[in-house]
């Protein structure tokens, strides 16, 4: 009896095992429900649902553009994913939003281009002239240099304006400054604005000193921290709600939100947002390393590791073993410290940062022998305050400096809550 029972149990176990491992219950994907469904429906597991940007949700805004004369503020980041988004394994197929809208017979009259131009190839701060798009023949109006805010005549004949730019979540990344001036011009000319929202790749970080109004500039227009943790659609709502536009005017704003997005999700940008942010690592380190723009230290412009390295001829090679020499390249025709051997650090493999990091800035300052040559006046514009430079010069630790931000950050987070569209 014992042998028979053992045989019986072994047989049953083997049968169950074969059934479990056999082909009769192989999973298949139901593309409508984005789930893996077994034949007997006894076990389900969710397939990651792709994030859809505001631009991808075209059914929500195409009706608002039909039979209208349309202007669009965009650049190379304004793309639509034409892939089958129900299948997360499908390779992406992107098309410019301008080309897409023209295919849909939307009457685009003008393209308005921010810093770096419509195709996104100009140097940071480079003067961009008005012209024509060689592919579509549409007129391009530059919103950089002396014409940051569209003039009434540049908006003449426009019924509705569309805004589609990929932001990276930093106060000094000038696309949110362009957004401010666009909203202001639209409000003054009574033109509705449709913002096509996009995820913020640094959307879960709110950190840094709050800008003081006396240090307002195009690289910092509002009393916010360096990293604001908002999408550009949420930020547009804040500009309206906080009455930041001149004379308290309010823009007729519609935000087309992303779907399947939470701000703590990892999001890899499909197109680099500007010539010197070539990959995810540079975008993650951007806010922390951008402070070097206000010093005598290079952050890698003129190399293939922009915003992933830093260095200077004034840093001692005994303490900074990594070296590089900036040379002209795409987006940096005349890079700072061109042709000079710089010593510093390579951060291209550094762990992802989860806050605004000061450690590299402080390390470089402490390593510079003649500290009087370290900071330049632009640093205050980037920091938004005179205090940060003073704190570093006084030898304050990063932890002590961070404590001085706490009150301002707490107040900002309370204000920010009113305008959030997405969960953490």
C-alpha positions as CSV (number, residue, x, y, z in Angstrom):
1,X,0.0,0.0,0.0
2,X,2.8,2.4,0.8
3,X,4.5,1.7,-2.5
4,X,1.2,2.2,-4.4
5,X,0.4,5.4,-2.6
6,X,3.9,6.7,-3.3
7,X,3.5,5.8,-7.0
8,X,0.1,7.4,-7.1
9,X,1.3,10.7,-5.5
10,X,4.4,10.8,-7.7
11,X,2.3,10.3,-10.8
12,X,-0.2,13.0,-9.8
13,X,2.7,15.4,-9.0
14,X,4.3,14.7,-12.4
15,X,1.0,15.2,-14.2
16,X,0.4,18.5,-12.5
17,X,4.0,19.7,-13.2
18,X,3.7,18.8,-16.9
19,X,0.4,20.6,-17.1
20,X,1.8,23.7,-15.5
21,X,4.9,23.7,-17.8
22,X,3.1,22.6,-21.0
23,X,2.0,24.6,-24.0
24,X,-1.7,24.5,-23.1
25,X,-1.5,27.5,-20.7
26,X,1.0,29.8,-22.5
27,X,0.3,33.5,-21.9
28,X,-1.0,35.7,-24.6
29,X,-1.3,39.5,-24.7
30,X,-4.7,41.1,-24.9
31,X,-3.7,44.4,-26.4
32,X,-7.0,46.0,-25.5
33,X,-6.6,45.5,-21.8
34,X,-2.8,45.6,-21.6
35,X,-2.7,42.4,-19.5
36,X,-1.2,39.0,-19.8
37,X,-4.1,36.6,-19.8
38,X,-3.8,32.8,-19.4
39,X,-6.1,30.4,-21.3
40,X,-7.9,29.4,-18.1
41,X,-8.0,33.1,-16.9
42,X,-6.8,32.0,-13.5
43,X,-3.8,34.3,-13.3
44,X,-3.3,37.8,-14.6
45,X,-0.3,40.2,-14.5
46,X,-0.2,43.7,-15.8
47,X,2.1,44.6,-18.7
48,X,3.7,48.1,-18.2
49,X,1.4,50.6,-19.8
50,X,3.4,53.1,-21.9
51,X,3.2,56.7,-20.9
52,X,1.4,58.9,-23.4
53,X,2.3,62.5,-23.6
54,X,-0.1,65.3,-24.1
55,X,0.9,65.4,-27.8
56,X,0.2,61.6,-28.1
57,X,-3.4,62.3,-26.8
58,X,-4.3,64.0,-30.1
59,X,-8.0,63.1,-29.9
60,X,-8.3,65.6,-27.1
61,X,-6.9,68.6,-28.9
62,X,-7.4,68.0,-32.7
63,X,-11.1,69.1,-32.3
64,X,-9.9,72.4,-30.7
65,X,-7.7,73.1,-33.7
66,X,-10.1,72.2,-36.6
67,X,-11.0,75.2,-38.8
68,X,-8.7,77.4,-36.8
69,X,-5.6,79.4,-37.8
70,X,-2.9,77.8,-35.6
71,X,0.5,78.9,-34.3
72,X,2.8,76.4,-32.5
73,X,5.6,76.9,-30.1
74,X,7.8,73.8,-30.5
75,X,11.2,72.4,-31.4
76,X,12.7,69.0,-32.1
77,X,11.3,67.6,-28.8
78,X,7.7,68.1,-30.0
79,X,7.1,64.6,-31.3
80,X,4.2,62.2,-31.4
81,X,4.6,58.5,-31.0
82,X,2.9,56.7,-33.9
83,X,3.7,53.2,-32.6
84,X,1.1,50.8,-31.4
85,X,1.3,51.9,-27.8
86,X,-0.8,48.9,-26.6
87,X,2.3,46.8,-27.2
88,X,5.1,47.9,-24.9
89,X,7.6,45.9,-27.0
90,X,6.9,47.9,-30.2
91,X,9.8,50.1,-31.4
92,X,8.9,53.8,-31.2
93,X,8.0,55.6,-34.4
94,X,8.1,59.4,-33.8
95,X,6.9,62.2,-36.1
96,X,7.2,65.9,-35.5
97,X,4.0,67.4,-34.2
98,X,4.2,70.0,-37.0
99,X,4.3,67.3,-39.7
100,X,1.5,65.4,-37.9
101,X,-0.8,68.4,-37.7
102,X,-0.2,69.3,-41.3
103,X,-1.1,65.7,-42.3
104,X,-4.4,66.1,-40.3
105,X,-5.1,69.3,-42.4
106,X,-4.6,71.6,-39.5
107,X,-4.0,75.1,-40.7
108,X,-0.6,76.0,-39.1
109,X,0.4,79.5,-39.9
110,X,3.6,80.1,-37.9
111,X,6.2,78.2,-35.8
112,X,7.6,80.0,-32.8
113,X,11.0,78.6,-31.8
114,X,12.7,79.0,-28.3
115,X,16.4,78.9,-27.3
116,X,18.3,76.4,-29.6
117,X,15.9,77.0,-32.5
118,X,13.2,74.9,-34.1
119,X,15.5,72.1,-35.0
120,X,17.4,72.3,-31.6
121,X,20.9,72.7,-33.0
122,X,21.9,76.3,-31.9
123,X,24.4,76.9,-29.1
124,X,23.1,77.9,-25.7
125,X,22.5,81.7,-25.7
126,X,23.1,81.9,-29.5
127,X,21.1,84.5,-31.4
128,X,18.5,82.8,-33.6
129,X,17.1,84.7,-36.5
130,X,13.6,84.5,-38.0
131,X,13.3,82.4,-41.1
132,X,11.5,79.5,-42.8
133,X,11.4,75.8,-42.1
134,X,13.1,74.2,-45.0
135,X,10.8,71.1,-44.9
136,X,7.4,72.7,-44.6
137,X,8.0,76.3,-45.8
138,X,6.3,77.6,-42.7
139,X,7.6,80.9,-41.3
140,X,9.7,80.6,-38.0
141,X,9.7,83.3,-35.4
142,X,12.5,83.2,-32.9
143,X,11.6,83.7,-29.3
144,X,15.1,84.2,-28.1
145,X,17.6,87.1,-28.0
146,X,15.8,90.4,-28.0
147,X,12.4,88.9,-28.9
148,X,11.6,86.6,-26.0
149,X,7.9,87.7,-26.0
150,X,5.9,87.5,-29.3
151,X,4.9,90.9,-30.5
152,X,1.2,91.6,-31.3
153,X,2.0,91.7,-35.0
154,X,3.7,88.3,-34.7
155,X,0.5,86.8,-33.3
156,X,-1.7,88.6,-35.8
157,X,-4.1,86.2,-37.6
158,X,-3.6,83.4,-35.0
159,X,-6.8,81.9,-33.5
160,X,-5.1,79.5,-31.1
161,X,-1.6,78.8,-30.0
162,X,-0.2,75.4,-29.2
163,X,2.8,74.9,-26.8
164,X,4.8,71.6,-27.0
165,X,8.3,71.7,-25.5
166,X,10.1,69.1,-23.4
167,X,11.2,70.6,-20.1
168,X,13.7,69.1,-17.7
169,X,12.5,70.5,-14.4
170,X,15.1,73.1,-13.6
171,X,14.5,76.8,-13.0
172,X,17.2,78.0,-15.2
173,X,16.2,75.8,-18.2
174,X,14.7,78.6,-20.3
175,X,11.7,76.8,-21.8
176,X,9.6,77.7,-18.7
177,X,10.7,81.3,-19.2
178,X,9.5,81.1,-22.8
179,X,6.3,79.7,-21.5
180,X,5.8,82.7,-19.3
181,X,6.2,85.2,-22.1
182,X,4.0,83.1,-24.4
183,X,1.2,83.0,-21.8
184,X,1.5,86.7,-21.2
185,X,1.3,87.6,-25.0
186,X,-1.7,85.2,-25.4
187,X,-3.4,86.8,-22.5
188,X,-2.9,90.3,-23.8
189,X,-4.1,89.4,-27.3
190,X,-7.0,87.2,-26.1
191,X,-5.6,84.1,-27.8
192,X,-6.3,80.7,-26.2
193,X,-3.2,78.6,-25.4
194,X,-3.1,74.8,-25.5
195,X,-0.2,73.3,-23.6
196,X,0.6,69.7,-24.5
197,X,2.1,68.2,-21.4
198,X,5.2,66.0,-21.1
199,X,6.7,64.2,-18.2
200,X,9.4,65.9,-16.2
201,X,12.4,63.5,-16.1
202,X,13.3,65.1,-12.7
203,X,9.7,65.3,-11.6
204,X,10.2,63.8,-8.2
205,X,12.8,66.3,-7.0
206,X,11.9,69.6,-5.4
207,X,15.1,71.2,-4.1
208,X,17.4,74.1,-3.9
209,X,17.3,77.8,-2.9
210,X,14.3,79.9,-3.7
211,X,14.9,82.7,-6.2
212,X,14.8,86.2,-4.7
213,X,13.0,88.7,-6.9
214,X,15.9,91.1,-7.1
215,X,17.8,88.3,-9.0
216,X,15.1,87.8,-11.6
217,X,16.4,87.1,-15.2
218,X,15.6,84.9,-18.2
219,X,17.3,82.0,-16.3
220,X,15.1,82.5,-13.3
221,X,11.8,84.4,-13.6
222,X,9.8,83.1,-10.6
223,X,10.2,82.6,-6.9
224,X,10.7,78.9,-7.1
225,X,13.5,76.5,-6.1
226,X,16.2,75.3,-8.6
227,X,14.3,72.0,-9.1
228,X,10.5,72.5,-9.0
229,X,9.2,69.0,-9.5
230,X,6.4,69.9,-11.9
231,X,5.5,69.2,-15.5
232,X,5.3,72.1,-17.9
233,X,1.5,71.8,-17.9
234,X,1.4,72.0,-14.1
235,X,3.9,74.9,-14.2
236,X,1.6,76.8,-16.7
237,X,-1.2,76.4,-14.2
238,X,1.0,77.9,-11.5
239,X,2.0,80.9,-13.6
240,X,-1.7,81.6,-14.1
241,X,-2.8,80.9,-10.6
242,X,0.0,82.8,-8.8
243,X,-0.7,85.9,-11.0
244,X,2.9,86.0,-12.3
245,X,2.0,87.5,-15.6
246,X,2.5,91.2,-16.1
247,X,-0.4,93.3,-14.6
248,X,-2.0,90.1,-13.3
249,X,-3.4,89.1,-16.6
250,X,-4.6,85.5,-17.0
251,X,-4.1,83.3,-20.0
252,X,-7.0,81.2,-21.4
253,X,-5.2,78.0,-20.7
254,X,-6.0,74.4,-21.7
255,X,-3.6,71.6,-20.6
256,X,-3.7,68.3,-22.4
257,X,-2.3,65.9,-19.8
258,X,-0.2,62.8,-20.1
259,X,-1.8,59.5,-19.3
260,X,-0.3,56.5,-17.4
261,X,2.2,58.9,-15.8
262,X,3.2,59.4,-12.2
263,X,6.0,61.9,-11.3
264,X,8.2,59.3,-9.6
265,X,8.3,57.1,-12.8
266,X,11.6,56.9,-14.7
267,X,11.2,58.6,-18.1
268,X,13.8,58.6,-20.8
269,X,13.4,61.4,-23.2
270,X,12.9,60.2,-26.8
271,X,14.7,63.2,-28.2
272,X,17.5,65.2,-26.5
273,X,16.0,68.5,-25.3
274,X,19.0,70.6,-26.3
275,X,22.4,70.0,-27.9
276,X,24.3,69.7,-24.6
277,X,21.9,67.3,-22.9
278,X,22.6,64.1,-24.9
279,X,21.3,61.4,-22.5
280,X,19.5,60.5,-19.3
281,X,22.6,60.9,-17.1
282,X,23.2,64.5,-18.3
283,X,19.6,65.4,-17.7
284,X,19.7,64.0,-14.2
285,X,22.9,65.9,-13.3
286,X,22.0,69.0,-15.2
287,X,20.7,71.1,-12.3
288,X,23.6,70.2,-10.0
289,X,26.4,70.8,-12.6
290,X,24.8,73.8,-14.2
291,X,26.1,75.9,-11.3
292,X,29.6,75.5,-12.9
293,X,28.4,77.9,-15.6
294,X,28.8,80.6,-13.0
295,X,32.4,79.6,-12.2
296,X,35.8,79.2,-14.0
297,X,35.1,75.4,-14.3
298,X,34.0,73.6,-17.4
299,X,31.0,71.2,-17.2
300,X,32.0,69.4,-20.4
301,X,30.7,71.7,-23.2
302,X,32.9,70.9,-26.1
303,X,33.2,67.2,-25.2
304,X,31.0,64.2,-25.7
305,X,30.1,64.1,-21.9
306,X,28.3,67.4,-21.5
307,X,26.9,67.8,-18.0
308,X,28.5,64.6,-16.9
309,X,32.1,65.8,-16.2
310,X,33.6,68.9,-14.7
311,X,37.1,70.3,-14.7
312,X,39.4,73.3,-14.9
313,X,43.1,74.1,-15.6
314,X,43.1,75.6,-12.1
315,X,42.3,72.4,-10.3
316,X,45.4,70.4,-9.3
317,X,45.9,67.2,-11.2
318,X,47.2,65.6,-8.0
319,X,43.7,65.7,-6.5
320,X,41.7,65.5,-9.8
321,X,43.1,62.7,-11.9
322,X,40.5,62.9,-14.7
323,X,41.3,65.2,-17.6
324,X,39.8,66.5,-20.8
325,X,40.2,69.3,-23.3
326,X,37.1,71.2,-24.6
327,X,37.0,71.6,-28.4
328,X,34.3,73.0,-30.7
329,X,31.4,70.6,-31.4
330,X,27.6,70.5,-31.9
331,X,26.0,73.0,-29.6
332,X,29.4,74.5,-28.5
333,X,31.1,76.3,-31.3
334,X,33.2,78.3,-28.7
335,X,33.1,76.2,-25.5
336,X,34.5,77.7,-22.3
337,X,38.2,76.8,-21.7
338,X,38.5,75.8,-25.4
339,X,41.8,74.0,-26.1
340,X,42.8,74.1,-22.4
341,X,43.6,70.9,-20.5
342,X,41.2,70.6,-17.6
343,X,41.5,68.4,-14.5
344,X,38.3,67.3,-12.7
345,X,35.9,64.4,-12.3
346,X,34.1,62.0,-14.6
347,X,30.5,61.6,-13.3
348,X,29.1,59.8,-16.4
349,X,28.7,56.5,-14.4
350,X,27.7,58.2,-11.1
351,X,24.5,56.9,-9.4
352,X,21.4,58.8,-10.2
353,X,21.0,61.9,-8.0
354,X,17.8,62.4,-6.0
355,X,18.4,65.9,-4.8
356,X,20.3,69.1,-5.9
357,X,23.9,68.1,-5.2
358,X,26.4,70.7,-4.0
359,X,29.2,68.4,-3.2
360,X,31.0,68.7,-6.6
361,X,30.7,72.5,-6.6
362,X,32.1,72.7,-3.0
363,X,34.9,70.2,-3.9
364,X,36.0,72.2,-6.9
365,X,35.9,75.5,-4.9
366,X,38.0,74.0,-2.1
367,X,40.4,72.5,-4.7
368,X,41.0,75.9,-6.4
369,X,44.1,77.6,-5.1
370,X,43.1,81.1,-6.0
371,X,39.5,81.1,-4.8
372,X,39.0,84.8,-5.8
373,X,38.9,83.6,-9.5
374,X,36.4,80.8,-8.9
375,X,33.0,82.6,-9.1
376,X,31.8,84.9,-11.8
377,X,28.7,87.2,-11.5
378,X,26.5,84.9,-13.5
379,X,26.6,82.5,-10.5
380,X,24.1,84.6,-8.6
381,X,21.6,84.5,-11.5
382,X,21.8,80.7,-11.6
383,X,21.5,80.4,-7.8
384,X,18.8,83.0,-7.7
385,X,20.4,84.4,-4.5
386,X,23.6,85.9,-3.3
387,X,23.6,83.7,-0.2
388,X,24.8,80.4,-1.8
389,X,28.1,81.9,-3.0
390,X,28.6,83.5,0.4
391,X,27.8,80.3,2.2
392,X,30.4,78.3,0.1
393,X,33.0,81.0,0.6
394,X,32.4,81.0,4.3
395,X,33.1,77.2,4.4
396,X,29.6,76.0,5.3
397,X,29.0,72.3,4.8
398,X,26.5,71.1,2.3
399,X,24.2,69.9,5.1
400,X,24.2,73.3,6.8
401,X,23.5,75.0,3.5
402,X,20.6,72.7,2.8
403,X,19.1,73.5,6.2
404,X,18.8,77.2,5.1
405,X,16.5,76.1,2.2
406,X,14.0,74.2,4.4
407,X,11.5,77.1,5.1
408,X,11.4,78.2,1.5
409,X,11.0,74.7,0.2
410,X,8.2,73.9,2.7
411,X,6.3,77.0,1.6
412,X,6.8,76.3,-2.1
413,X,5.6,72.7,-1.8
414,X,2.3,74.0,-0.2
415,X,1.8,76.4,-3.1
416,X,2.7,73.7,-5.6
417,X,0.1,71.3,-4.4
418,X,-2.7,73.5,-5.8
419,X,-1.5,72.9,-9.4
420,X,-0.5,69.3,-9.5
421,X,-2.1,67.1,-12.1
422,X,-0.3,63.8,-11.4
423,X,0.3,61.7,-8.3
424,X,3.7,61.1,-6.7
